[in-house]
Amino acid sequence: MAEQAFKYVIIGGGLAGASAVKGIRERDAHGSVLLICGEKHMPYDRPPLTKKLWFGKTTVEKIVVLDQTYCEQNGIEVALAREVVGIDPGQKTVTEKSGTRRRYEKLLLATGGTPRRLSVPGGDLEGVCYYRYLDDYLRTREQAAEGKSAVVVGGGFIGSEIAAALSINKVGVTMVFPSPYLVSRVFPEHLGKALQDKYVARGVKVLAGSRPASFGKNGGRFVTRVAGQQIESDMLIVGVGIAPSVKLAQQAGLQVGDGVIANEFLQTSNPNIYAAGDNALFPYYALSQQMRVEHWDNAVNQGKWAGRNMTGAHEPYTYMPYFFSDLFEFGYEAVGEVDSSLETLADWQKEDEKGVIYYLHDGKIRGAMMCDVWDRVDAARELIWKGEWADALSVRGLIR
């Protein structure tokens, strides 16, 4: 079989890969592009899978970010439901599971991450949903009828969002997670516990500080054994984070750590291979450290940056991505290093509901979370770039 040759090959049909296509086309209107997607769907926006799709604010058709029409008009070849199993940097080829080989001049690894799985007995039972993909949403949405029940394992971003979404849709939810309160890696304790109380008030049963011992089946229902009790449910959903997909990079001999190591231009240890999105470990300029960022805004911008650099733009990635969430009535936007292990200072207009939380290291602002304070991300970015010193007095009214 003759090998197809492309100027640009992108492995990964998520948001970073789709954004890279658009970045390439900003600078190179005619170079051949192949986008290889592991899923059967065209690239789509992931945040609505736990947010807007559940609240009737968008539809599956509207979350597609790279459609067939755009690809046809811009000469983009898309290969859906394909798995790449090997990269040969010397020959500049990628090999699919089917045996198909493609040549490239520049290659992007936008392989994202895969859901972390539970090693407890029954963790691989048929029907356990490790929630991440559009197919997971479609299956769960079909099952989530009023009066049904769900156990949600995980109290971080995915667990807290899908638990809220199910509860709003009148599904009885039990949450199980090992941390002492919701979203403990990000929220200061007082806020996390206040938010958890709101979940309980909405009818969500919360088993904080608990880990499932095992999963089983009783007829068509799941049985979760946790904290000395057995909980039956119609659905069992697990959201305990992702592991960056680095297998292909390792096989290709690229440098990896907690992700595929990339420089400021998003090049890996092989200058013809780039990395972007959830799998990329890159220099975070504003914070002067290597980081891997698993958020929508980073995937959009880093993918586009990588695409432009594949065409020769040679632009350092200096962008500071933000992230957001909506948990029942509580919504926020955050930017920088938002880690509850840092010192935090809160400037509340209404405690635990409206205000700004600042995250500090050595007295300098490293991150900020705007709770029900909107369109102030740029102001927070400016404070972080400056390395602004702060104390309880100076943060009052700093961002409104």
KEBARO-816155 format. One record per residue: x, z, y of N, C-alpha, C, CB in turn. Coordinates in steps of 0.2 Angstrom, whole numbers, plus 5000, padded with zeros to 4 digits. Atoms other than C-alpha are relative to their C-alpha. Glycine has a CB too. Example, Ala and Ser with C-alpha at 12.3 -4.5 7.8 and 13.67 -1.06 7.14 Angstrom:
2
500450004994506250394978500450005006499550065000 499649994994506850364995499650035005500249935002 
! end
This chain:
400
500450004994500050005000500450005006499550065000 499650004994500749955017499950065004499849945004 500149944995501050105029499849975007500750045000 500250014993500050105045500550035005499350025001 499549974995501150135060499650015007500649955001 500349984994500550225076500550025005499450054999 499549984995501450265092499950085000499849975007 500249935000500550435092499650024994499750025007 500449975005499850535077499950085002500449994993 500249944998498950695080499750034993499550015006 500349975006498550815065499650065002500650024995 500549954997497050925069499549975004500450055003 500650024996495350885075499650055004499549964995 500349954996495051035085500049985007500350074998 500050014993494951055103500749985003499850075004 499350024997496851045106500249934998500550054996 499950075002496950885096499649955004499849994993 500550054996495450805105500350005008499350035001 499750004993496250865122500749965000500150075002 499350045000497950785117499849925000500450014994 500250075000497050615114499949985008499449994996 500150014993496450625132500650005005499450055003 499349994996498150685139500449934999500450064997 499650075002498950525130499749955004500049994993 500350054996497650415138500150005007499349994998 499950004993497950475155500749975002500150085002 499350034998499750405155500149944996500550054999 499850065004499750275141499349974997500450024994 500750035002498150165140500049964994499849965006 500050055005498650055126500450024993500349945002 499649975006499850155114499550024994500550055001 500549995006499050165096500050084999500249964994 500149935001498350335093499650014993499750045006 500349985006497850415076499850075000500349984993 500249935000496850575076499850024992499550025005 500249985007496750655058499750075000500750004995 500549945000495350785056499950024993499449985004 500249975006495150905042499350004998500350074999 500749995001493350925045499649935000499750045005 500450075000491950785042499749995007499550014995 500450014994491350815060500649975005499750065002 499650024994492050735076500250065004499749955005 499749944996493050865087499450035004500649985004 500549964997491850995094500350065003499450014995 499949944997491851145105499950064996499650005007 500149955005492051305095499650065003500750024998 500349944998491451445107499250004999500150015007 500849995001489551395106499850024993499849935001 500249985007489651425087499850085000500649994995 500249935000489451615091499750025007500650044999 500349994993488651595109499449955001500649995005 500550044998487651455116499549974995500249955005 500450035005487051375100499450054998500449984995 500549955003486151535095499550025005500450074998 500449984995485351565112499649945003500450035006 500450064997484551385114500349975006499350025000 499750034994485751345128500449944999500550055003 499750065001486551195120499849984993500750005000 500250035007486351085104500749984997499549945001 499450025003487551035091500349935002499949994992 499850064997487550855098500450015006499449965001 499649994993488150925115500650035000499550035004 499349965000489651025109500549954997499950054995 499550055002490550865103500449985006499749934997 499650014994492050845114500449935000500550055001 499750075000492750675108499549964995500750014997 500550045004491350555102500349934998499450005003 499850075003491450385093500049955006499549984995 500050054994491050295109500650005004499450015005 499349994997492550365118500549974996500150075002 499450035004493650325104500049934999499950034993 500050085000493050145102500249975006499349984998 499950034993493150115121500850015001499650035005 499349994998494950185121500549994995500050085002 499650025005495650125105500350054996500649965003 499849955004495750285096499850004993499850075003 500250005007495750285077499950074998500549964996 500249945003494950435069499950004993499450035004 500150005007495150485051499750074999500750004996 500449935001493850625046500150024993499349995002 500049965007493950745031500649974996499349984996 499450025003495750705028500550065000500349945003 499649945000497050835023500749974999499950044993 499350025000498950805027500350054996500249995007 499649955004500050875014500850005001499949984993 499350004999501750825020500249965006500349974994 499750034994502850775035500749984998499950045006 499250025001504550675033500249995007500049944995 499850024993505350695050500549955001500350075003 499550055000506750585045499749935000500550014994 500350065001505650445040499549995005499749994993 500650004995504350485054499449984996500249965006 500650025004502950485041499650064999500149964994 500449955002501450595037499749974994499550025006 500450025006500650595020499450044999500550014994 500749965001498850635016500050014992499449955002 500149995007498250705000499849944996499450064999 500250065004497550534995500649964998499549965004 499450055001499350464995500149965006499949964994 499950044995499050375011500650025005499449995004 499449984996500650375022499949965007500649984997 500050034993500650345041500750015004499450035004 499449994996502150315052499850025008500449935000 500149984993502350395070500649995004499750075000 499450004995503450385085500050085002499949955006 500149934998502750555091499450034996499950005008 500449965005501850685081499850065004500250014993 500249934997500750835087499750044994499549995005 500349965004500350975076499550055004500550054996 500649964997498651045082499650034994499649955005 500349985007498251125065499650065001500550004995 500449944998497551285073500150064995499249984999 499949955004497251425061499450004995500050075004 500549995005496251475045499850075000500349984993 500349935000495151625043500450044995499350004998 499749955005496051775036499450024995500250065004 500449985006495251825019500150074998500049954994 500049935003494851995012500250004993499350035001 499749995006495852044997499650054995500750025000 500349955004494552164991499649974994499450045004 500450035006493552134974499449975003499850054995 500650044998492252004977500149965007499450055001 499950044994493051934993500049935000500750025003 500050075001493051764986499349984997500549974996 500750015003491151774980499849945003499650065001 500350064997490251614982499450025005499649954995 500549984995489251624998500250045006499450034997 499749964994490351745008500249955005500650044997 499850054994490551655025500650035004499449995004 499449984996492251675033499949955006500749984997 500350044994491551615050500549975005499550045004 499650034995492451485060499849935002500750004997 500150074999491851305058499249995001500249974993 500750024999490251205062499650014994500149935003 500449995006489751205044499850074999500449974994 500249935001489751395044499450015005500650045002 500549994996488651395059499349974997500149975007 500650035002487451265052499750044994500249934997 500249965006487351365035499750065002500550014995 500249934998487151535044499349995004500550035004 500650014996485851465056499449994996500149945005 500650015005484751405042499850064996500249944995 500249935004484851575033499750055005500650024997 500249954995484551675049499350005002500550005006 500750004998482651685049499950085002499649984994 500349934998481751835057499950044994499450005004 500149955006481751985045500650004995499449984997 499450005004483351935036500550055002500349934999 499549954998484852045035500749974999499950064995 499350025000486752025037500450065001500149955005 499549964999488252125035500649965003500350034993 499450034997489652075047500650045000499849995008 499449975001491352125043500549985005500449994993 499550014995492552135058499750025007500149925000 500349974994492352215075500449975006500150075001 499650034994493452095086499549955003500649974997 500350054997492951935095499449974996500449955003 500550035004492051845081499550044997500449964994 500549955003491251995073499550025005500450064997 500549974995490552065089499549945003500450035006 500450054997489951895095499449984995500449945002 500550025005489051845079499550054998500449974993 500449945001488352015076499450005006500350075000 500550004994487552005094499549944999500449995006 500450065000486951825091499450014994500449944998 500449995006486151875074499450055002500350024994 500449954998485352025081499449975005500350065004 500550034995484551925096499549964996500449965005 500450045004483851815083499650044995500449944997 500449955004482951965075500250004992499349975000 499749995006484151975060500250075000500649954998 499749935001484552155054500750004999499650044995 499250015001486452175056500350074999500349975007 499549945001487652305049500749985001499950034993 499350024999489352295056500550054997500250005008 499449965004490952355046500649985003499950004993 499350024998492652365054500450075000500049975007 499649945000494152485053500250035006500649984996 499849974994494452515071499550055002500149955005 500449954998493752665080499449985004500350055004 500550034996492652555091500149935001500050035007 500050075000492152375095500649975005499449985003 499650044996493452255101500650045003499749965006 499649944998494752395101500749975003500150044995 499450034997496252275104500049985007500249944995 500150024993495552225121499750055004499649935000 500449954996494352355127500450075001499350004998 499849934999494952525134499550044996500150025007 500449975005494152655123499350025003500350074998 500649984997492852715136499549945000500150025007 500550065000492152535138499849984993500449945003 500250025007492252495119499550044997500650004996 500549965002491252645115499350005003500250075000 500750014997489952615128499749944998500250005008 500350065003489752445122499750014993500549945000 500349985007489552505104499450035001500650044997 500649974999488252615110499449965001500050065005 500550054998487252465117499849964994500349965005 500150035006487452385100499550044996500649984996 500549955004486652535091499350005003500450075000 500750004997485252545104499649944999500150015008 500450065002484852365100499849994993500449945002 500250005007484652405082500649984995499449964999 499550025005486352355075500350074997500649965004 499749945004487052485062500749995000499750014993 499350004999488852515066500450054995500250005007 499649965004490052575053500849995002500049994992 499350014998491652595063500550054996500050035008 499549965004493252665055499949994993500050075002 500150015007492752585039500249944997499250014998 499850065003493352455027499549994993500750004998 500450015006492252375013500550014994499749935000 499649995006492852424996499949954995499850074996 500150055004492052284987499449965002500050024992 500650044999490752144987499749984993500149945004 500350025007489552104973499349965002499950064996 500750044999487852014970499550044996500149934998 500649975004486152084965499549955001499850075003 500450065000485151934961500349955005499350025002 499850054995485251824976500350035007499549965002 499849964994485751964988500850034999499650065002 499349985000487552024993499950085000500449985006 499949935000488052204989500750025003499950034993 499449984997489352285001500150074998500049985007 499849935001490152444995500550035005500350014993 499649974994490752545010499850075002500049955006 500149934997490952725016499550044995499750005007 500449965005490152795000499349974999500050075002 500650025000488652685001500049934998499650015006 500150075001487952514995499549975004499849994992 500550044996487152395007499949934998500450005007 500250075002486152245002499949965006499450014995 500150054994486052095013499949934998500550015005 500150075002485451915013500649965002499449985004 499450034998487051865022500650045000499949965007 499449965000488851925021500549955004500350024993 499650034995489951865036500650035002499649985007 499449974999491751895038500349975006500550004994 499650034994492651875055500650055002499649995006 499449954999494351965054500649975003500150044993 499450034997495451845063500249944996500650055001 499750065003496451695059500850004999499849935004 499350015001498151655052500249935003500350014993 499850064998499151515061500249954994500550005005 499950055006499251355050500749975002499549945000 499350024999501151335049500349974993500450065001 499850035006501251265031500449935001499550004995 499750074999501551085036500750015004499549965004 499449994996502851145049500650024996499950045006 499549975005503751245036500349954995499850064996 499850065005503751095024500549955003499449974997 499750054996504450985038500750035002499649985006 499349974998505951105041500050035007500549964999 500049984993505351155058500050085001499349985004 499949924999505651335066499350035001500450015006 500649975000504151445063500150085001499549994994 500049935000503751625067499350024999500350035007 500749995000502051695071499649935003499850065004 500250074997501551505074500649964999499750015007 499550054999502551345076500350015006499749934999 499649984994503951385088500049935004500650034999 499950064996503851265103500350025007499349975002 499649984993504851255120499549995005500649955001 500450004994504151245137499649935001500450015006 500350074999503751055135499649994993500549955000 500450005006502851105118500349964995499349975002 499650035005504151015108500250064995500649965002 499849965005504551095091500850005000499749994993 499350005001506351115084500249924999500250044995 499950075000506150925081499749975006499749974993 500350024994505950845098499549945000500649975004 500550055001504850705091499350034998500249954996 500649975002503550835085499850065005500250034993 500349954995502450945096499550044997499749965006 500549955002501351095094499650025005500350064996 500449984995499851145103499450034997499749945005 500649965003498351265101500150064997499649954996 500049935003498051415090500650014996499450014996 499449995004499551375080500750005003500049944995 499450014996500851355094500250075003499949955005 499749944997502051495098500549985006500450044995 499750034994502651455116500250045005499549955003 499849954994503451525132499550005005500749975003 500549984995502151605142500350015007499550064998 499649994994502851575159499950065004499949945004 500149944996501951705169500150074998499249995002 499949935003502251845157500750004997499550014994 499350015002504051785153500150034993500450055004 499949985007503851805134499749944996499750074998 500350045004503451705119499350024997500449984993 500749985002501551705114499749954997499650025007 500550055004500251625103499350025003500150004993 500649984996498551615112499449964996500049985007 500650035005496951585101499450005004499950054994 500650014996495751545115499949935002500150045007 500250074999494751395120500449975006499250005002 499750024994495551375138500749984998499950045005 499350025002497251365130500049944996500450064997 500050065004496851235117499849945005499450014995 500150064995496051125131500649985004499450025004 499450024995497551135143500649984996500150055005 499450015004498951145130500049944997500150064996 500150065004498251005120500149945005499449994997 499950054995498150895136500749995002499550015006 499350004998499850945141500549974995500350085002 499650035006500650905124499949935000499850034994 500250075001499750735124500449965006499349995001 499650034995500550695141500750004999499850045007 499350005001502250755136500249954994500250074998 499850055006502150645120500149935003499450004995 499950074997502050495132500650005005499449985004 499450004996503650555142499950045006500249935001 500149964993502850665156500550055001499350035000 499549954999504150805153499850055005500649975002 500349954996503050935161500050074997499349985002 500049945003503351115157499350035000500550055003 500749985001501751205151500050075004499850014993 500049944996501551335165499350035001500349995007 500749984999499651355164499950074997499549954997 500249935003498951535162499250004998500050055006 500750015002497351515151499650075000500149984993 500549945000495851635152499649994994499650005007 500550005005494551685140499450035002500350034993 500649974998492751745140499650024994499649955005 500449985005491451825130499350025003500350054995 500749984998489551865130499850044994499549955002 500349955006488952025120499450035003500650054999 500649984997487152045123500049995008499850084998 500050014993486952075142500750015003499650055003 499349994997488852115144500449934999500350064996 499550065000489951965149500650015004499649945003 499449994996491651955155500549935000500450064997 499450055000493151835159500650045001499949955006 499449975000494951885156500649955000500050054994 499450055000496651815159500650055000500049965007 499449975000498451865156500150044993500150055006 499949955005499052005144499450055000500750034999 500649955000497352095140500150034993499449965001 499849965006497952225127499950075002500749984998 500249934999497152395126500650054999499550024996 499549965001498852465121500450015007500549984995 499750004994499452435139499650065004500049945004 500449964996499052555153499449965004500550035006 500650034996497352515161499750045006499449994994 500349974995496552545177499349975002500550005007 500650035000494752515180499750015008499550034996 500450004993493852475197499349984999500449955005 500750015001492052495193499650005006499750054995 500650004995490552445204499550044997499849935002 500549965004489452505190500450014993499349964999 499649995006490352595176499849974993500150084999 500050035006490652505160499549945000499750054995 500450055000489552365166500249945005499350025003 499850044995490152285182500750025004499549985006 499449984997491952285189500649974996500150084999 499450035002493752245185500550054997500449965006 499549965004494952315172500749975001499850014993 499350024999496852295176500450034994500350025007 499549985005498152295162500750005003499949954994 499450004997499852355167500650024995500050065006 499449985003501652375161500550015005500249944995 499549984995502952465170499750005007500649965000 500349994993501652485185499849935002500550035004 500250064998501452295186499449974996500649954999 500650035003499852195183500249944995499549985006 499950055005499952095167499449964998500450034994 500650035002498152055164499450035004499950004993 500649974997496452075171499349984996499949985007 500650025003494652075164499550015005499950044993 500550004995493252035176499350014996500049945004 500649995003491652115169499449995004500050084997 500650024996490052035176500349995007499550065000 499750024993491251985191500249934998500650045002 499950075002491251795190500449965006499349964999 499650044996492351655197500650035004499549965005 499449974997493851765201500650004996499850085001 499450005005495051715187500649985004499849944995 499450024996496151625200500350065004499849945005 499849944997496251785210500450044996499550045004 499649965005496851875195500649974998499550014993 499450035002498051745190500650015006499949925000 499549994995498851765207500450065000499749995007 499749945001499151945205500550014994499450054999 499549995006499951925188500649965001499649974994 499450044998501051785194500550045005499849935004 499649964995501651895208500350064997499650035006 499849935003501952045196499850065005500750004999 500249954995500952145208500050074997499349995002 500049935001501252335208499350035001500550045004 500749984999499652435206499950074998499549964996 500249935002498952615205499350005001500450055004 500749994999497252685205499749995006499850074997 500350014994497052675223500149935003500450055005 499950074998497752505226499649954997500749984999 500450055003496652415214499350005002500050014992 500749994997495052475223499849945004499950065004 500250064996494252315229500449945000499950025007 499450055000495752215225499649934997500550014995 500450065002494552085216499350025000500249974993 500749995000492752075220499649944999499850035007 
! end
